[in-house]
Amino acid sequence: MNAINTSALEKILTQMEETIPDFEKINPSISSSNIGWHINHSLLVFIGIIDTTSKSDPKDYTWSFNLKRLVVFTKNKIPRGVAKAPKSVIPKDDYTIESLSELITTAKNKLAELHRMDPKLFFKHPGLGNLKFKQMIKFLAIHSRHHLEIIWDVQKSKNKK
């Protein structure tokens, strides 16, 4: 059993789940995508990173300096509008309350898997380079929080559709 603290990630998933009823709301001055897109994208990333990490081979891990990783991890924040999502985690526009709820359930199940994973596993991020297991968990929190903050800003804004 892997002794890691996933309470922050559990809280983030619960907070994201609470925003599902507003999935159609959008404010183009905050984001060109609606709340559902941000939920869907965040969960696809969450699930995908855990799946990919579980298949990694610790012998393939190499460290290299990465300025982007240093900035993101130091600030605990991803700057808005800077990164572009890989095609594999860009949602299709056919999501519903039900499909988003199913993704939340899948993400919660994946989160439980982290406790059974080898802490020597790693994730190869396309922009941040190789992330050790604990860094991968930290990135999941940073990325998910990034999209939650966008969602909350859309929810608070007056220009809602």
N, C-alpha and C positions, 0 to 999 in steps of 0.2 A: 504494500500500500504506500503510495506516494504522499508524503506529508506536505501538502500545499494548501494555501488559503485561497479559496475560490469565492469567499463571501462577497467581495466587491463585484465579481462577475455575476453572481446570483442576483444581487441587487440591481445591476444594470439590466439584466434580462427581464426582471419584474417591472422595472420602470419602462422599458421598451414595450412590454406587453400592455401596459396601461395606456399607451398612446395609440394602440391599434384602432379604436373607434374613430379617430380623427384621420385615418389613413388617406382620405381623399383631399385633405386640406393642402393648400399650396400658397406660397407667397413668393413670386418671382424676384422680389428685391432681396430675399434671403437665400433662396435656392430655386433653380429652374425645375427641380424635381419635387413631387409631393411627399408627404410624410410616409406614405406606404412604400415609396421607392427607398427612402432612407432606412426604414425598418427592414425591408427585404434585403437590401444590399448589406447592411450590417450583419444580418443573420447568415447570409450566404458566405460572407467573409469568416465569421465566427466558426461555422460548421466546417468550411473548407480548410481553414488553418489547422484546426484540430485533426481533421482527417489526414491532411498532408503530413503533419508532424508525426502522427502515429506510424506512418510508413517510412520515416526517415531512418537512415543508418548513421548512428553516432560516429562511426569511423570516417564518414564523409565530411564531418564538420571541420571547417577551417575558419579562423578569425582573420578579419581584415578591418582596417579603419574605415569607418563610414560616417562622414560628417552629418548626413541627413539623420541617421540613427542617433547620433550624439545629440543633435538639436531636439528631435522628437522626444527622446527619453529624458533629457535634462529638463525640458519645459513641460513634460507630460501632456503634450498637446500636438495636434496636427493642425498646421495653418489652413484656414479655409481657402478653397479654390486653387490650391497649389497642386495637389496630387490628382492623377487620373486613374480611375478604377480599371483593372484588367477586364477584358471581355467576359471572363469566366464568372465574375461576380457582379455583372451589370444585370439587374432584374429585367424580366419581360414585363410588359404592362398589364398582364392578366391576373394580378394578385387580388385577393379578396380578404375579408376579415377571417374567413375560415383558413385560407392558405397561409396567411401570416401567423395565425394561431398555431397551425401545424408546424411551421418553421420554428416558432418559439419552443414548442415541445421538443423538437429535434435538437435544438441548441442546448436545452436543459439536459437532455440525455447525453449529448457530447461533453458537456461540462462535467458530468459525473464520471465520464471515461478518463478525464485528466488524472484522477486519483490513482488509476491503475496503470498509467503510462510510465515508461522509463524516463527519469529526469535527465538522462543523457541525450534524449532525442532533441531535434532542433527543427526550425522552420526557415526555409530559404525565401525571404521576402524580396520581391522584384526591385524595390527601391532602397530598402534598409539593409540588405545583405542577410547573412546567416544570423538568426536569433536563437540563442540558447533557450532551453525549455522555460526558464523563469522569465526571460526577456519576451518570449512568445506570449506568455500569460499577461505580462504587463502591456504588450502591444494590443492584445485583444481588448483590454480595458480602455486604453487610450483611444483606439479606433472606435469602439462602441460608444464611448462617452462623447467623442467628436460628433457622431451622428445624432446622439440624443440631444445634444445642445442645439443643433440645427432644428431638430423636431420641436423642441421647447420654444425656440424663437419663432417658428412658424405658428405654433399654438397661441403664443402671446400676442402675435401681431394682429393689427386691425384689418389688414388687407387679406382676409382669408376667403377662400372659395369653398 
